Structure formats: structure tokens, C-alpha cells
Amino acid sequence: MGSEVAIFRLESRTVETVLKTDRLVEAPNWTKDGKALVINGDGRLHRVELARPAMVEIDTGFAGNCNNDHGISPDGTLLAISDSTERGSSGIYTLPIGGGPPTAVTDEVPSYWHGWSPDGGTLAYVANRTGTFQVFTIPVGGGAEREITSDFDHCDGPDYSPDGAWIWFNGERNGAVDLWRIRPDGSDLQKMTGDERVNWFPHPSPDGRHIAYLAYLPGVKGHPRDEHVELRLMPAEGGKPEVLLPLYGGQGTINVPSWAPDSAAFAFVRYDRDK
């Protein structure tokens, strides 16, 4: 499996390759200072400086089974990770941005992090408590979790709008996977796509104008890696999406928030189908 970490620039509609590796890497986050990306690979997180791209491992302490659901706090000081080392199933932890011992946030598993509220106080994630994955929130310091959705067949990818007014996510009902948004208190659920595509991982841009997301071909089940997919862009208030880039990817491409701080670009991963 060959992986290519890349940047899509909105103004020019061009792609810039940052890093190529024979390792499986996934899910880039963009640091608050705009100088680096954070990716996962081999159960650990790695920092990739854009000026001198190379994978530098971040110390995640005991957490050696980090999956591709990780992200950076709005103030740039903390990392949220999803790791299964301690409990055999994914739980959510935080640690300093430069590395250090993880602190547990969720008591129950499985829990997979996906979004951070703009004020830094709340995490959005998906969890399976009663047989299906739904959207939950929890204070960043831990405590009682709140179930935001309850009647989807499957949910994934919750991510806050930059004003904190909405949580976007992909939700499956009756075999169709669409993008949805909902208020953080669980009210005002709105369906934002309704085409034949299998739509995953919506990410609002920091300026509040756009939603970047991943579109699978009709009939694809789940969110597998080795698929022909499209990166798409839609207005934040809904409307016709634009196809930005066809690619070979899926799982690992844009699982987590990956916009540049200035909203001029976002990072993604694509894969070499010949490896």
C-alpha cells in the first residue's frame, strides 16, 4: 500500500503532493499555525512539517493502537485521539499537542472522536451503546455523554460548524447514506444531500462557507479504503455539490477535520492501487 499525503488548493483547483510513503498513513489534520499536518500510521501519530516533509512520531505514551480518528483543539494545544490499547476497543483520550501521557475522556467503548466545538469545551464523536453507532457529545474533561441522534442505522464523522451552531455528520437510513446537520442540543435535524452517492465525512471550512466531503459510488457499503471516490465541495447552507477530484481512496482520505486555518486548502490522503 503506497500512500500520498496531498493538499487541494481551492483558488487554483490544483493538488500539491506533500509526502509519498510505502506505509499506510491516514487522516491528516492541519495544525493551527498552518505549518504542519498530523497523520496516523502504524498505530501512532506523526507530525509532517510542510517546509521539510517527513514523518516524525508524536509521543502518545501507552496509546499504541491509535486509529484514524484524531484531531487538534481550537487553541492548538491538545490532541484528541481514539485508541484501543487499554480496553481492547476504541476510547477517546487527550494529550498535549507535542506529545505526552494520554488522559481518558470517555468511560465507555467503543467511542471514536471526530469533532471539537469551537470554544474547545466539547467533543463530538460516534459511539455504539445500543446496537447502532450514533452521534454523541461529551465535555473535553470527561463526564456524562449526551446522545444527539438516536434513529439512524449508522452515523459517522460528526464535525462542528465554525460558529458552533451545527454538528454535521453522515447518517444512514434505509440503505442511503447522506450528509445531515443537527443542533448540538439534538434539535432541528436537516438532510443536506439526497443524491445517489454514498456520502461520508463532511467537514465545514473554518470561514463557514464550504463543506468538503467524500462521495462513494452508489451501492458501496460502509466506508472502505480501496475504492474509486470523489472529493466534493458544497455550500455550507446546502446546494449542488462540485466534484473537485476523483481519486483512489476512501477510508483514511478525510476521516477527520483537515482544512487549512485560512480555509484556502484542505489536506487528504490517496492511495496507490498497484501496491
C-alpha positions as CSV (number, residue, x, y, z in Angstrom):
1,M,0.0,0.0,0.0
2,G,1.5,3.3,-1.1
3,S,0.1,6.5,0.5
4,E,0.3,10.0,-0.8
5,V,-0.5,12.9,1.5
6,A,-1.6,15.9,-0.6
7,I,-3.2,19.3,-0.4
8,F,-6.1,20.6,-2.5
9,R,-5.9,24.4,-3.1
10,L,-9.4,25.9,-3.7
11,E,-8.5,29.0,-5.7
12,S,-6.4,27.2,-8.3
13,R,-8.3,23.9,-8.0
14,T,-4.9,22.2,-8.0
15,V,-3.3,19.4,-6.0
16,E,0.1,19.6,-4.3
17,T,1.8,16.4,-3.1
18,V,3.3,16.8,0.4
19,L,4.6,13.3,1.1
20,K,4.8,9.8,-0.5
21,T,5.4,6.7,1.5
22,D,5.1,2.9,1.2
23,R,3.5,2.9,4.6
24,L,-0.3,3.1,5.2
25,V,-1.0,6.6,6.6
26,E,-4.4,8.2,7.1
27,A,-6.4,11.2,8.1
28,P,-4.5,14.5,8.0
29,N,-5.2,17.3,10.4
30,W,-3.8,20.8,9.7
31,T,-2.1,22.5,12.7
32,K,-3.3,25.9,13.9
33,D,-0.2,27.7,12.8
34,G,-0.6,26.3,9.3
35,K,2.9,24.9,9.2
36,A,2.4,21.1,9.6
37,L,0.0,18.2,9.3
38,V,-0.7,15.4,11.8
39,I,-1.4,12.0,10.4
40,N,-1.6,8.5,11.8
41,G,0.2,5.3,10.8
42,D,1.1,2.0,12.4
43,G,-0.9,2.8,15.4
44,R,0.9,6.1,16.2
45,L,0.5,9.8,15.3
46,H,3.1,11.6,13.2
47,R,3.8,15.3,12.5
48,V,4.7,16.3,9.0
49,E,6.3,19.7,8.6
50,L,5.2,21.3,5.3
51,A,8.5,23.0,4.8
52,R,10.5,19.8,5.2
53,P,8.1,16.9,4.9
54,A,9.0,13.8,6.9
55,M,7.1,11.7,9.3
56,V,8.1,12.5,12.9
57,E,6.4,10.3,15.5
58,I,4.5,12.1,18.3
59,D,4.8,10.6,21.7
60,T,1.4,9.1,22.6
61,G,2.5,7.3,25.7
62,F,0.8,3.9,26.2
63,A,-1.5,4.6,23.2
64,G,0.0,2.4,20.6
65,N,-3.2,1.5,18.7
66,C,-4.4,4.9,17.6
67,N,-6.9,4.7,14.7
68,N,-7.6,7.4,12.1
69,D,-10.0,9.4,14.3
70,H,-7.8,12.2,15.9
71,G,-7.8,16.0,15.9
72,I,-6.4,19.2,17.2
73,S,-8.1,21.6,19.7
74,P,-9.2,25.0,18.5
75,D,-6.4,26.7,20.5
76,G,-3.8,24.3,19.1
77,T,-2.6,22.9,22.4
78,L,-4.2,19.5,22.6
79,L,-4.7,16.4,20.5
80,A,-7.8,14.2,20.8
81,I,-7.1,10.5,19.9
82,S,-9.1,7.3,19.6
83,D,-7.1,4.3,20.9
84,S,-7.8,0.7,21.8
85,T,-4.7,-0.2,23.8
86,E,-6.1,-0.1,27.3
87,R,-9.6,-1.5,26.8
88,G,-9.4,-3.5,23.6
89,S,-11.9,-1.2,21.9
90,S,-11.6,2.4,21.0
91,G,-11.8,5.1,23.7
92,I,-11.2,8.8,23.4
93,Y,-8.2,10.5,25.1
94,T,-6.5,13.9,25.0
95,L,-2.8,14.7,25.2
96,P,-0.5,17.7,24.7
97,I,0.0,18.7,21.0
98,G,3.7,18.0,21.3
99,G,3.1,14.6,22.9
100,G,2.8,13.2,26.4
101,P,0.7,10.9,28.5
102,P,-3.0,10.5,27.3
103,T,-5.9,11.4,29.6
104,A,-9.1,9.4,29.2
105,V,-12.2,11.3,28.2
106,T,-14.8,8.6,27.6
107,D,-15.6,5.9,30.1
108,E,-17.5,3.7,27.7
109,V,-16.3,2.0,24.5
110,P,-16.4,1.9,21.5
111,S,-16.0,5.7,21.1
112,Y,-14.5,7.3,18.0
113,W,-13.6,11.1,18.1
114,H,-14.5,13.3,15.2
115,G,-15.0,16.9,16.2
116,W,-14.1,19.7,18.6
117,S,-16.5,22.5,19.5
118,P,-15.2,26.0,18.5
119,D,-14.9,27.0,22.2
120,G,-12.8,23.9,22.9
121,G,-15.1,22.7,25.6
122,T,-16.9,19.8,24.0
123,L,-16.0,16.8,21.8
124,A,-18.3,15.2,19.2
125,Y,-17.9,11.5,18.4
126,V,-19.7,8.4,17.4
127,A,-20.4,5.5,19.8
128,N,-22.3,2.3,19.9
129,R,-24.3,1.9,23.1
130,T,-27.5,0.1,22.0
131,G,-26.5,-1.7,18.8
132,T,-26.0,1.1,16.3
133,F,-23.5,4.0,16.0
134,Q,-25.0,7.4,16.9
135,V,-23.6,10.9,17.4
136,F,-22.7,11.8,21.0
137,T,-21.0,14.8,22.7
138,I,-19.0,15.0,26.0
139,P,-17.1,17.7,27.9
140,V,-13.4,17.6,27.0
141,G,-12.6,16.9,30.6
142,G,-14.9,13.9,30.7
143,G,-18.3,13.4,32.4
144,A,-21.7,12.5,31.2
145,E,-22.1,11.8,27.5
146,R,-25.0,13.2,25.5
147,E,-26.7,11.2,22.7
148,I,-27.5,13.7,19.9
149,T,-29.0,11.2,17.4
150,S,-31.0,8.1,18.1
151,D,-32.8,6.7,15.0
152,F,-30.2,6.3,12.3
153,D,-29.0,2.9,11.1
154,H,-25.4,4.2,11.3
155,C,-23.7,7.6,11.9
156,D,-20.2,8.8,11.4
157,G,-17.9,11.8,11.0
158,P,-19.6,14.5,13.3
159,D,-17.9,17.9,12.9
160,Y,-18.9,21.3,14.2
161,S,-19.6,24.3,12.1
162,P,-17.2,27.1,13.0
163,D,-19.9,29.1,14.7
164,G,-20.8,26.1,16.8
165,A,-24.4,26.3,15.6
166,W,-24.4,22.9,13.9
167,I,-22.9,19.4,14.0
168,W,-22.5,17.9,10.6
169,F,-22.4,14.1,10.1
170,N,-23.1,11.4,7.7
171,G,-26.1,9.2,8.5
172,E,-27.5,6.0,7.0
173,R,-31.3,5.3,6.7
174,N,-32.8,2.5,4.7
175,G,-29.5,1.9,2.8
176,A,-29.0,5.5,1.8
177,V,-26.0,7.4,3.3
178,D,-26.4,11.2,3.2
179,L,-25.0,14.3,4.9
180,W,-27.0,15.8,7.7
181,R,-26.7,18.6,10.2
182,I,-28.2,18.9,13.6
183,R,-28.1,21.4,16.5
184,P,-25.8,20.4,19.4
185,D,-28.8,20.0,21.6
186,G,-30.2,17.4,19.2
187,S,-32.9,19.6,17.6
188,D,-33.6,20.8,14.1
189,L,-32.2,17.8,12.1
190,Q,-31.7,18.7,8.5
191,K,-30.9,16.4,5.5
192,M,-28.3,18.2,3.3
193,T,-27.8,15.7,0.4
194,G,-30.1,13.5,-1.4
195,D,-28.3,12.1,-4.4
196,E,-27.4,8.5,-5.4
197,R,-23.9,8.7,-4.0
198,V,-22.8,7.3,-0.6
199,N,-21.7,10.4,1.2
200,W,-19.3,10.5,4.1
201,F,-17.2,12.7,6.4
202,P,-18.5,16.3,6.0
203,H,-16.0,19.0,7.1
204,P,-17.1,22.6,7.4
205,S,-14.4,25.1,6.4
206,P,-13.1,27.5,9.1
207,D,-14.6,30.5,7.3
208,G,-18.0,28.8,7.3
209,R,-18.5,28.9,3.6
210,H,-17.9,25.3,2.4
211,I,-18.4,21.7,3.3
212,A,-15.7,19.3,1.9
213,Y,-16.8,15.6,1.9
214,L,-16.1,12.2,0.4
215,A,-18.5,10.6,-2.1
216,Y,-18.5,6.9,-2.9
217,L,-20.1,5.2,-5.8
218,P,-23.7,4.1,-5.4
219,G,-24.1,0.7,-3.6
220,V,-20.8,0.9,-1.7
221,K,-21.3,-0.5,1.9
222,G,-19.5,1.2,4.8
223,H,-16.5,3.4,4.1
224,P,-13.8,1.0,2.7
225,R,-10.4,2.2,1.6
226,D,-9.7,0.8,-1.8
227,E,-12.4,2.5,-3.8
228,H,-12.9,5.0,-6.6
229,V,-14.2,8.0,-4.8
230,E,-14.6,11.8,-5.3
231,L,-13.7,14.7,-3.1
232,R,-16.7,17.1,-3.3
233,L,-17.4,20.6,-2.1
234,M,-20.9,22.1,-1.3
235,P,-22.1,25.4,0.1
236,A,-22.4,25.4,3.8
237,E,-26.1,26.2,3.6
238,G,-26.7,23.4,1.1
239,G,-26.9,23.2,-2.7
240,K,-25.4,21.5,-5.7
241,P,-22.0,20.0,-4.9
242,E,-18.9,20.4,-7.1
243,V,-16.7,17.5,-7.9
244,L,-13.2,18.6,-7.0
245,L,-11.1,15.4,-7.6
246,P,-11.7,11.8,-8.4
247,L,-9.2,9.6,-6.6
248,Y,-8.4,6.1,-5.3
249,G,-9.1,6.1,-1.6
250,G,-12.0,6.2,0.9
251,Q,-11.2,5.1,4.5
252,G,-8.3,7.3,5.6
253,T,-8.7,10.0,2.9
254,I,-10.5,12.7,5.0
255,N,-11.9,11.0,8.1
256,V,-11.2,14.0,10.3
257,P,-11.1,17.8,10.0
258,S,-8.3,18.7,7.5
259,W,-8.9,22.3,6.4
260,A,-6.1,24.8,6.5
261,P,-6.7,27.6,9.1
262,D,-7.3,30.2,6.4
263,S,-9.8,27.9,4.5
264,A,-7.7,28.2,1.3
265,A,-6.9,24.5,1.1
266,F,-7.5,21.1,2.8
267,A,-5.3,18.1,3.1
268,F,-6.2,14.5,2.2
269,V,-4.6,11.1,1.5
270,R,-4.9,9.0,-1.6
271,Y,-3.6,5.5,-2.3
272,D,-1.6,3.6,-4.9
273,R,-3.8,0.8,-6.1
274,D,-0.8,-1.1,-7.5
275,K,0.8,-1.6,-4.1
